[in-house]
Amino acid sequence: MVTPRTGSIAALLAALSALAAGGCEQGPSVQEVEVPAPPAPGGAEAGYRELPGHWVLLSAGGFFGRTIGAGAACSDEAAAFRMLLARPDAAAAFKDLLERARLGGQLYGLCGLWHTDPVAFRAALPRYAASRELLTVQWYGCLVDRRPVGELVRAEGPAVARLDGPGDSVAAWARRQGMAEDASPQLDIEGGGFPAVLAAPDERDAANAAEAREALAALASSDAEKRILGAEGIAGLRSAGLLDRAPAAARACGALLSDPDEAVREAGLRALEQLGAWSAGALPALRAFLERDASTEDPEEALERTVRCVDLLGWIGPRAAGDLERLLAHEHPFVRAEALEALGRMARFAGVSAETFARRLEDGSEEVRAAAALALGWLGAEGRAAAARLRSLGGDPSPLVRLRAGVALWRVARE
């Protein structure tokens, strides 16, 4: 659904002001949507749900285009959209996004249905067109804006592109209207402008594919310097240049984590960090790396790398949920706190229970208690089961814990 449930939860809202005495007057500005619990694994949908691109769009908190930032890079979300669109089960994947994703991911799902299922697209369109919720948008360059969802879905005016279907293009539509070559038609989802641009071939694809092949070949070199350069090349391409080569690139970079050369291992880890969600193919290698690194002679270096790996597991998403839950028992509070934050962000989609986080509210570390409180907030309505325990944190000696508990109560109250 597009609009969050707004039932009255007076007790929680009243508790918020007391808990937030450390300075929390209002919660985050991005509104979340109620997300149903994920169904049991298996079935026809299981294929696309294993893809990193599906997780990228499932967790998308905004709407991002193909040429963003100073370097005109393709966003992870736009690359993920193209990957899903190329699949035979694309329509099912986009319908799943419409049902379960965060608001940004729902709009990508709507764009996908414009291509794959016009009937489902028309049925879903009205509720989004009527929405006034604000969403972060970065469609081109460095401009980041907050726009009402309804304006993204249905724009008004003679310059709004109205394509004939997936075989049409914005440029062709502009020519039919007699617009100047340098004119920029306004885009929306209903008219097909945004969906068509997301799906259009990129003139950089061929060059990026060639660079990806070279980088992958270098990763298998017997020369350590070439392996490092290959890892750096993979990190530079990320999703935009890798596209369907992302799984192979992740596995190859993961193999570097067991390289005898320390500099190569570090290059492999840096490359995986740059790949983010696209590093899912390296999950087995990451697990082995964490186990080996625990026995290093330098505890500080091991801790630093462990925290980096935890952050990476968070990017990988629900497939790494079990790994993160195991790390909640780690001896170091920094690792426990990082694991809680990463797990909290994916909890709705990974079937993580509120009790998993509530048990950590009694931890001796304020960082861990604060992370556990915030994670309960990410659960939304399900987090209400722990509302009483969150309110009890109003007496916690740590201002950080009180603040995070206040934010968590604010989040569960608005669901």
C-alpha positions, 0 to 999 in steps of 0.5 A: 500500500502507498499510504501508511496506516495512521491509526491512533496510538496515543500511548506510544505517541505520549511516551515519545516525548518523554523518551526523546528528552535527549533531543528527538522532536520528530522522526525521519522525513521519509515515510515508510510503507507497511510491508507484509511478512515475506512468504515461505521460500520456494515457488515460482517466485524464488528465482528472482528473489535470490537476485541481488537486483531484487533486493536493491529494488525491494529496499529502495528508499527513493527513485534514482535514474540512469545518469546521476552524480558528477560522473553521470553513473547509473544508479544501482536501482536503475541497473537492477531494473534492467536486470529484472526486466530481462528475465522471463519472470519479470512480471512476477518480480515487479508485482512482488515489488508492488506488494512488498517493497519500500515506496521507492521500490514500488515505483520501480515495480510500477514502471516494470508493469508498464512494460510487462503487464498493462492490465496490472499496471492500469489497476495499480496506477490510481492509488499511486497517482493520488498519493501526496507522500514525498519521495527522494528523487535523483533522476539526473546529475547531482540534483536531489529533490523530494517530490510527491509520488503523485507527480512522479506517476501522473504529471500534467501539461502538453510537454509530458511524454505520452508514449504508445507502448514499450516499443516507443521512446521519449525521443520518438514521441518528441519528434512526433510533437515537432519539438526541438532536438534539444528539448527535454520532455517532461517524464512521468510513469503513466505516460511511459517516460520514466519506464522507457528511459529506465529500460533503454539501451545505454551507449556505454554498455559495450565499452563497460562490458569490455572493461568488465571482461578485462577486469575479470581476466586480471583477477585470475592472473598469477601476478599480484599487481594485476589481481589488484588492478582487476579488483580496482577495475571491478570496483570502478564498474560496479553494477552499471558496467557489470550487469549480468556479469555481477555474480561472476565478478563477486565470486572472483573478488571473493576468491581474493579474500583467501589470496596469500598476498595481504594487499590482494586480500585488501583489494578484494574486500574493497572491491566487494565493498564497492559492489555492495548488494552486488557482492552477494555471490561472494557470501561463502567467501565472506563467511570463510574470511570472517572465520579465518580473520578471527584468529589473526595476530592483530586484534585491532585489524581483525576488528576493523575488517569484521566491522567492514564485513558486517556492513557488507552483509547488510548490503547483501540483504536477507540472504545474509540474515542468518550470518548477521544473527550469529554475529549478535553473539560476537564478543565485541560490542561494535560488531554486535551493534553493527550487526543489529543495525544491518539486520534491522534494515532488512528485518521486514523482508527477512522474517526477523522477529521483534524478540531477536532485537528486544533481547538485546535491549539488556546488553551492557553496551549502550551502542548495542542497546541503542542499535537494538531499539532502532532496529525495533523501529524498522519493524514498524507495526510488528515492533509494537509488541516490544513497545513497553520495553522501548518505553522502559528505556526512558530511564536508561542512563544513556542519552543515545539509547533514550533518543533511539528508543524515541525514534523507534516508538515514533516509527511503530506509532505511525504504522 
